[in-house]
Amino acid sequence: MATATAPTSADDVNWPRVTREVADDLAADALARDRAGGPPFDEAARLREAGLPALLTPPAPKADGGADWRTACAAVKEIAAADGSIGELLAHHYVLAWSGRFLGSGDAAARFERRARSGRWLLAGGIDLPDGDGGTGDGGGSGDDGAGPGLTLVPREGGAYVLNGRRRFDAGVAVADRLVVGARCTRTGDLLVVLADPAHPGVSAVPAADQVGQRLSGGGTVGFDGVPVGAADVLGAVPRDDHAVAPFTALAPLALRLMRVHVALGVAEGALAEARDVSRAAQAARPPAAEGADPYLLLAYGELATAAHTAAAVVERATDALARGLPAGVALDVEEHADIAVLVAAAEAVTSRSAVHITTRVLELTDSAGFDRFWRNARVLTAHTSPARRLRDIGDHYLNGTLPRLAPL
């Protein structure tokens, strides 16, 4: 393992170089690790050693502006090109790192970020917003029954709580330093977002078994049995219904959806790049007297490269829109949120189709072991994304000017 050394000053970090080094390191044994499965302890250590979890945490350069969200998205995509599972793990961490800003006051966010920075935390978990039907929509994890977070908080003196219940999360539960979760207060009914320490004996994580793809993302079910939550561990409260959700708070699920789009795009680009290397090697090994390149092979790569470029262009527009909207904070209005939501939906619709198509065709173009992992990862990442639903919402906005709901689409 040869990975980047953790930076001593975030202001002097060349994040693209650091990311490239980590991605190269992960790519070297990606196939072997995918075949072995298991919780990503070593992979999480590589991310921590390189300092990547701190990219969005102050005093990272321009942490309050949009530039670093672009950098974070680029980092997620490059890591995902090498290993889709670790790209997803990092994507969830970056969105959760902004939990205090999305849901809490400025002071609460600053305290949370100082603790995360000093502890060099890698975060996992999930935040749900109300879906307008009396339940909560997915904002980073999967509820047990879709009707709520599955977790409860029993109040104690001094603003403290005791956390109980079970919940499934998509990534990082076995390797996280802190879990960011939503839980219902048994006294008031409020949905609070809190920090939980996975090292507490009352926390038990059961990794997801026999996953088709994204085998190393570290997803699984977490049980909480009498886990203490201090007053300082409460990051904020989620509004009771979707009508009360502020446009800025509603960026949280959009940020996660866009990060997952970058993961899918990275998987597609990684598959295409590896397939190109295999095809080049095959051509170089041909006898000198052999005819030139197969025109059908050239046509296939032209088609796939165009699909990847098209998806990347749509994703870039969505990324720029989110990066411009995030610095607005609570001043973000409904129309600005709608513009971001529509572009994120377009990125999802285009990328989900392109990722599956590219990884499927790569299987057909190569005769080498290991390319199935790209297809499996792409299928898992896009399984819960409905292009038809996204396109319908985009069409309704374009034709009728209908604003997307502030709760998750």
C-alpha positions as CSV (number, residue, x, y, z in Angstrom):
1,M,0.0,0.0,0.0
2,A,1.4,3.4,-1.1
3,T,-1.0,6.1,-0.3
4,A,-0.7,9.9,0.2
5,T,0.4,11.2,3.6
6,A,-2.2,13.2,5.5
7,P,-1.7,16.9,5.0
8,T,-0.7,19.1,7.9
9,S,-2.4,22.2,6.6
10,A,-5.5,22.0,4.5
11,D,-4.8,25.4,2.9
12,D,-1.7,23.9,1.1
13,V,-3.3,20.7,-0.1
14,N,-3.3,19.7,-3.8
15,W,-6.5,17.7,-3.5
16,P,-6.5,16.5,-7.1
17,R,-3.0,15.0,-6.6
18,V,-3.9,13.4,-3.3
19,T,-7.0,11.9,-4.8
20,R,-5.1,10.6,-7.8
21,E,-2.6,8.8,-5.5
22,V,-5.3,7.2,-3.5
23,A,-7.3,6.2,-6.6
24,D,-4.2,4.6,-8.1
25,D,-3.5,2.7,-4.9
26,L,-7.1,1.4,-4.7
27,A,-7.1,0.4,-8.4
28,A,-4.1,-1.8,-7.9
29,D,-6.0,-4.4,-5.9
30,A,-9.6,-3.5,-6.6
31,L,-10.5,-6.8,-8.2
32,A,-9.0,-8.9,-5.4
33,R,-10.7,-6.8,-2.7
34,D,-14.0,-7.0,-4.5
35,R,-13.8,-10.8,-4.7
36,A,-12.8,-11.0,-1.0
37,G,-15.6,-8.7,0.2
38,G,-15.8,-7.8,3.9
39,P,-15.9,-4.5,5.7
40,P,-13.6,-1.8,4.2
41,F,-11.3,-1.3,7.2
42,D,-8.1,-1.1,5.1
43,E,-9.8,1.1,2.5
44,A,-11.1,3.5,5.2
45,A,-7.6,3.7,6.6
46,R,-6.2,4.7,3.2
47,L,-8.7,7.5,3.0
48,R,-7.9,8.8,6.5
49,E,-4.1,8.5,5.9
50,A,-4.5,10.7,2.8
51,G,-6.7,13.2,4.7
52,L,-9.5,13.0,2.2
53,P,-12.4,12.9,4.8
54,A,-11.3,16.5,5.9
55,L,-11.7,18.0,2.4
56,L,-14.9,19.8,3.1
57,T,-14.3,20.5,6.8
58,P,-12.9,23.9,7.8
59,P,-10.2,25.1,7.6
60,A,-10.2,23.5,4.2
61,P,-9.7,26.2,1.5
62,K,-12.9,28.2,0.8
63,A,-14.9,25.8,2.9
64,D,-17.8,28.1,3.0
65,G,-17.9,28.5,-0.8
66,G,-18.9,26.4,-3.7
67,A,-15.5,25.6,-5.1
68,D,-14.8,22.8,-2.6
69,W,-18.0,21.0,-3.3
70,R,-16.8,20.8,-6.9
71,T,-13.5,19.4,-5.6
72,A,-15.3,17.0,-3.4
73,C,-17.4,15.7,-6.2
74,A,-14.4,15.3,-8.4
75,A,-12.7,13.4,-5.7
76,V,-15.6,11.1,-5.3
77,K,-15.8,10.4,-9.0
78,E,-12.1,9.6,-9.3
79,I,-12.1,7.3,-6.3
80,A,-15.2,5.6,-7.7
81,A,-13.5,5.0,-11.0
82,A,-11.0,3.0,-9.1
83,D,-13.4,1.4,-6.6
84,G,-17.1,2.3,-6.7
85,S,-17.7,1.1,-3.2
86,I,-15.2,3.4,-1.6
87,G,-16.4,6.2,-3.8
88,E,-19.9,5.7,-2.3
89,L,-18.5,5.6,1.2
90,L,-16.7,8.9,0.7
91,A,-19.8,10.4,-0.9
92,H,-22.0,9.7,2.1
93,H,-19.3,11.1,4.4
94,Y,-19.1,14.4,2.6
95,V,-22.8,15.0,2.6
96,L,-23.0,14.1,6.3
97,A,-20.1,16.4,7.1
98,W,-22.5,19.3,6.2
99,S,-25.3,18.0,8.4
100,G,-24.9,20.8,11.0
101,R,-25.2,23.4,8.3
102,F,-28.2,21.8,6.5
103,L,-30.2,21.3,9.7
104,G,-28.8,23.2,12.6
105,S,-27.7,26.7,13.7
106,G,-24.4,28.2,12.7
107,D,-23.0,27.7,16.2
108,A,-24.1,24.0,16.2
109,A,-22.5,23.5,12.8
110,A,-19.3,25.1,13.9
111,R,-19.0,22.9,17.0
112,F,-19.7,19.8,15.0
113,E,-17.1,20.6,12.4
114,R,-14.5,21.5,15.0
115,R,-15.1,18.1,16.7
116,A,-15.0,16.3,13.3
117,R,-11.8,18.0,12.3
118,S,-10.0,17.4,15.6
119,G,-11.1,13.8,15.7
120,R,-10.5,13.2,12.0
121,W,-13.8,11.5,11.8
122,L,-15.1,9.4,9.0
123,L,-18.9,9.7,9.1
124,A,-21.7,7.3,8.1
125,G,-25.5,7.2,8.7
126,G,-28.4,9.0,7.1
127,I,-30.8,11.9,7.4
128,D,-34.4,11.8,6.4
129,L,-36.7,14.7,5.4
130,P,-40.6,14.3,5.5
131,D,-42.0,13.0,2.2
132,G,-45.4,14.6,2.4
133,D,-47.2,11.3,3.1
134,G,-46.6,11.2,6.8
135,G,-43.3,9.4,6.5
136,T,-39.8,10.3,5.6
137,G,-37.8,10.1,2.4
138,D,-34.4,8.6,1.9
139,G,-31.6,11.0,2.7
140,G,-28.7,8.8,3.2
141,G,-30.0,5.5,4.5
142,S,-32.9,3.1,4.2
143,G,-35.5,3.0,6.8
144,D,-36.8,-0.3,8.0
145,D,-40.3,0.1,6.6
146,G,-40.3,3.5,4.8
147,A,-42.5,5.0,7.5
148,G,-39.9,6.7,9.6
149,P,-36.3,6.5,10.8
150,G,-36.8,3.4,13.0
151,L,-34.9,5.0,15.9
152,T,-36.2,6.7,19.1
153,L,-34.7,9.1,21.6
154,V,-35.7,8.9,25.2
155,P,-35.1,12.3,26.9
156,R,-32.8,12.6,29.9
157,E,-31.8,15.6,32.1
158,G,-29.7,18.4,30.7
159,G,-30.8,18.0,27.1
160,A,-29.3,14.5,26.8
161,Y,-31.1,11.4,25.3
162,V,-30.8,7.7,25.1
163,L,-30.9,6.2,21.6
164,N,-32.7,2.9,20.8
165,G,-33.8,1.0,17.7
166,R,-32.5,-0.5,14.5
167,R,-31.8,1.0,11.1
168,R,-30.2,0.0,7.8
169,F,-27.6,2.3,6.2
170,D,-26.1,2.2,2.7
171,A,-22.4,2.8,3.5
172,G,-19.7,3.0,6.1
173,V,-21.5,1.6,9.2
174,A,-18.7,-0.8,10.0
175,V,-15.8,1.7,9.7
176,A,-17.2,5.0,10.7
177,D,-15.9,7.1,13.7
178,R,-19.3,8.6,14.2
179,L,-22.8,7.9,13.0
180,V,-25.2,10.7,12.0
181,V,-28.8,9.5,12.4
182,G,-32.3,10.8,12.7
183,A,-34.4,9.6,15.6
184,R,-37.8,10.4,17.0
185,C,-38.1,12.0,20.4
186,T,-40.5,9.9,22.5
187,R,-41.7,13.0,24.4
188,T,-42.2,15.6,21.8
189,G,-42.4,13.6,18.5
190,D,-39.7,15.8,17.0
191,L,-37.3,14.1,14.6
192,L,-33.8,15.1,15.7
193,V,-30.5,14.5,14.0
194,V,-27.8,13.3,16.4
195,L,-24.3,11.9,16.6
196,A,-23.8,8.4,18.0
197,D,-20.4,6.7,18.8
198,P,-20.2,3.3,17.2
199,A,-17.6,2.3,19.7
200,H,-20.3,2.3,22.5
201,P,-21.1,-1.3,23.6
202,G,-24.8,-0.5,22.9
203,V,-24.1,-0.2,19.2
204,S,-24.1,-3.3,17.1
205,A,-23.4,-3.3,13.3
206,V,-24.3,-6.2,11.1
207,P,-22.7,-5.8,7.6
208,A,-24.9,-6.5,4.6
209,A,-24.2,-10.0,3.3
210,D,-24.1,-11.3,-0.3
211,Q,-24.4,-7.9,-1.9
212,V,-24.6,-8.1,-5.7
213,G,-22.5,-4.9,-6.1
214,Q,-20.9,-2.2,-4.1
215,R,-19.6,-5.0,-1.9
216,L,-17.1,-2.9,0.0
217,S,-19.3,0.2,0.7
218,G,-19.7,-1.0,4.3
219,G,-23.5,-0.9,4.4
220,G,-25.5,-2.8,6.9
221,T,-28.0,-2.7,9.8
222,V,-27.1,-1.0,13.0
223,G,-28.8,-1.6,16.4
224,F,-28.8,1.0,19.2
225,D,-29.5,-0.3,22.7
226,G,-29.4,2.4,25.4
227,V,-26.8,4.5,23.6
228,P,-26.2,7.8,25.3
229,V,-26.5,11.0,23.3
230,G,-25.3,14.2,24.9
231,A,-26.8,17.6,24.4
232,A,-23.7,18.6,22.3
233,D,-24.4,15.6,20.0
234,V,-27.8,17.0,18.8
235,L,-27.1,18.6,15.4
236,G,-30.6,19.9,14.6
237,A,-34.2,19.1,14.1
238,V,-36.0,18.0,10.9
239,P,-39.3,19.8,10.2
240,R,-42.4,17.8,10.9
241,D,-43.8,18.0,7.3
242,D,-42.5,18.9,3.9
243,H,-44.2,22.3,3.8
244,A,-42.0,23.4,6.7
245,V,-38.7,22.3,5.0
246,A,-36.5,25.3,4.1
247,P,-35.1,25.3,0.6
248,F,-31.5,25.2,2.0
249,T,-32.3,22.2,4.2
250,A,-33.8,20.5,1.2
251,L,-30.4,20.6,-0.5
252,A,-29.2,17.8,1.8
253,P,-30.9,15.0,-0.1
254,L,-30.1,16.7,-3.5
255,A,-26.4,16.8,-2.4
256,L,-26.5,13.1,-1.6
257,R,-28.2,12.2,-4.9
258,L,-25.7,14.2,-6.9
259,M,-22.8,12.6,-5.0
260,R,-24.2,9.2,-5.9
261,V,-24.4,10.3,-9.5
262,H,-20.7,11.1,-9.4
263,V,-20.1,7.6,-8.1
264,A,-22.1,6.0,-10.9
265,L,-20.3,8.2,-13.5
266,G,-16.9,7.3,-12.0
267,V,-17.8,3.6,-12.2
268,A,-18.7,4.0,-15.9
269,E,-15.6,6.0,-16.7
270,G,-13.4,3.5,-14.8
271,A,-14.9,0.6,-16.7
272,L,-14.4,2.3,-20.0
273,A,-10.8,3.3,-19.2
274,E,-9.8,-0.3,-18.2
275,A,-11.5,-1.7,-21.2
276,R,-9.6,0.6,-23.4
277,D,-6.3,-0.6,-21.8
278,V,-7.3,-4.2,-22.5
279,S,-8.2,-3.5,-26.1
280,R,-5.0,-1.5,-26.7
281,A,-2.9,-4.4,-25.3
282,A,-4.8,-6.9,-27.5
283,Q,-4.0,-4.8,-30.6
284,A,-0.4,-4.4,-29.7
285,A,-0.1,-8.2,-29.4
286,R,-1.4,-8.8,-32.9
287,P,1.0,-10.0,-35.6
288,P,2.6,-7.3,-37.7
289,A,0.9,-8.6,-40.8
290,A,-2.6,-8.3,-39.3
291,E,-5.1,-5.9,-40.7
292,G,-5.7,-2.5,-39.0
293,A,-8.1,-1.8,-36.1
294,D,-11.5,-3.4,-36.3
295,P,-13.9,-0.7,-37.5
296,Y,-16.7,-2.1,-35.4
297,L,-14.5,-1.9,-32.3
298,L,-13.8,1.7,-33.1
299,L,-17.5,2.4,-33.5
300,A,-18.3,0.8,-30.2
301,Y,-15.7,2.8,-28.3
302,G,-16.9,6.0,-30.1
303,E,-20.4,5.3,-28.9
304,L,-19.4,4.6,-25.4
305,A,-17.0,7.5,-25.1
306,T,-19.8,9.8,-26.4
307,A,-22.2,8.4,-23.8
308,A,-19.7,9.1,-21.0
309,H,-18.9,12.6,-22.3
310,T,-22.7,13.4,-22.5
311,A,-23.3,12.2,-19.0
312,A,-20.3,14.1,-17.7
313,A,-21.5,17.4,-19.2
314,V,-25.0,17.0,-17.6
315,V,-23.5,16.1,-14.3
316,E,-21.1,19.1,-14.5
317,R,-24.1,21.5,-14.9
318,A,-25.8,20.0,-11.9
319,T,-22.6,20.2,-9.8
320,D,-22.1,23.8,-10.7
321,A,-25.7,24.7,-9.8
322,L,-25.4,23.0,-6.4
323,A,-22.0,24.6,-5.7
324,R,-23.5,28.1,-6.5
325,G,-26.6,27.4,-4.3
326,L,-24.8,26.1,-1.2
327,P,-23.1,29.4,-0.2
328,A,-26.6,31.1,-0.1
329,G,-27.4,29.2,3.1
330,V,-30.8,30.1,4.5
331,A,-31.2,32.9,1.9
332,L,-31.7,30.2,-0.8
333,D,-35.2,30.6,-2.2
334,V,-37.7,28.1,-3.7
335,E,-36.9,29.0,-7.3
336,E,-33.2,28.5,-6.8
337,H,-33.8,25.2,-5.1
338,A,-36.1,24.2,-8.0
339,D,-33.4,24.9,-10.6
340,I,-30.9,22.8,-8.7
341,A,-33.4,20.0,-8.2
342,V,-34.2,19.8,-11.9
343,L,-30.6,19.7,-12.9
344,V,-29.8,17.0,-10.4
345,A,-32.8,14.9,-11.7
346,A,-31.5,15.3,-15.2
347,A,-28.0,14.2,-14.1
348,E,-29.6,11.1,-12.5
349,A,-31.7,10.2,-15.5
350,V,-28.8,10.5,-18.0
351,T,-26.1,9.0,-15.9
352,S,-28.1,6.0,-14.7
353,R,-28.8,4.9,-18.2
354,S,-25.2,5.7,-19.4
355,A,-23.6,3.8,-16.5
356,V,-25.6,0.6,-17.1
357,H,-25.1,0.8,-20.9
358,I,-21.4,1.4,-20.7
359,T,-20.7,-1.3,-18.1
360,T,-22.8,-3.8,-20.1
361,R,-21.1,-3.1,-23.4
362,V,-17.7,-3.3,-21.7
363,L,-18.5,-6.8,-20.7
364,E,-19.1,-7.6,-24.4
365,L,-16.0,-5.9,-25.7
366,T,-13.5,-7.5,-23.3
367,D,-12.5,-11.0,-22.6
368,S,-10.9,-10.4,-19.3
369,A,-11.8,-11.2,-15.7
370,G,-13.0,-8.5,-13.4
371,F,-15.1,-6.4,-15.6
372,D,-18.3,-7.8,-14.1
373,R,-17.7,-5.8,-11.0
374,F,-18.3,-2.5,-12.9
375,W,-21.6,-3.8,-14.2
376,R,-22.7,-5.1,-10.8
377,N,-21.8,-1.8,-9.1
378,A,-23.6,0.3,-11.7
379,R,-26.7,-1.9,-11.4
380,V,-26.8,-1.5,-7.6
381,L,-26.1,2.2,-7.7
382,T,-29.0,2.8,-10.2
383,A,-31.5,0.2,-9.0
384,H,-33.5,2.7,-7.0
385,T,-33.3,5.6,-9.5
386,S,-36.3,5.8,-11.9
387,P,-35.3,7.7,-15.0
388,A,-39.0,7.8,-16.0
389,R,-39.9,9.5,-12.7
390,R,-37.1,12.0,-13.0
391,L,-38.0,12.8,-16.6
392,R,-41.6,13.3,-15.7
393,D,-40.7,15.8,-13.0
394,I,-38.3,17.6,-15.3
395,G,-41.0,17.8,-18.0
396,D,-43.6,19.1,-15.5
397,H,-41.2,21.8,-14.5
398,Y,-40.3,22.7,-18.1
399,L,-43.8,22.6,-19.5
400,N,-45.9,23.9,-16.6
401,G,-43.4,25.6,-14.4
402,T,-44.2,23.3,-11.5
403,L,-41.7,23.6,-8.7
404,P,-40.3,20.3,-7.4
405,R,-41.3,19.5,-3.8
406,L,-38.8,20.6,-1.1
407,A,-39.0,17.1,0.3
408,P,-37.0,14.5,-1.6
409,L,-38.2,13.8,-5.2
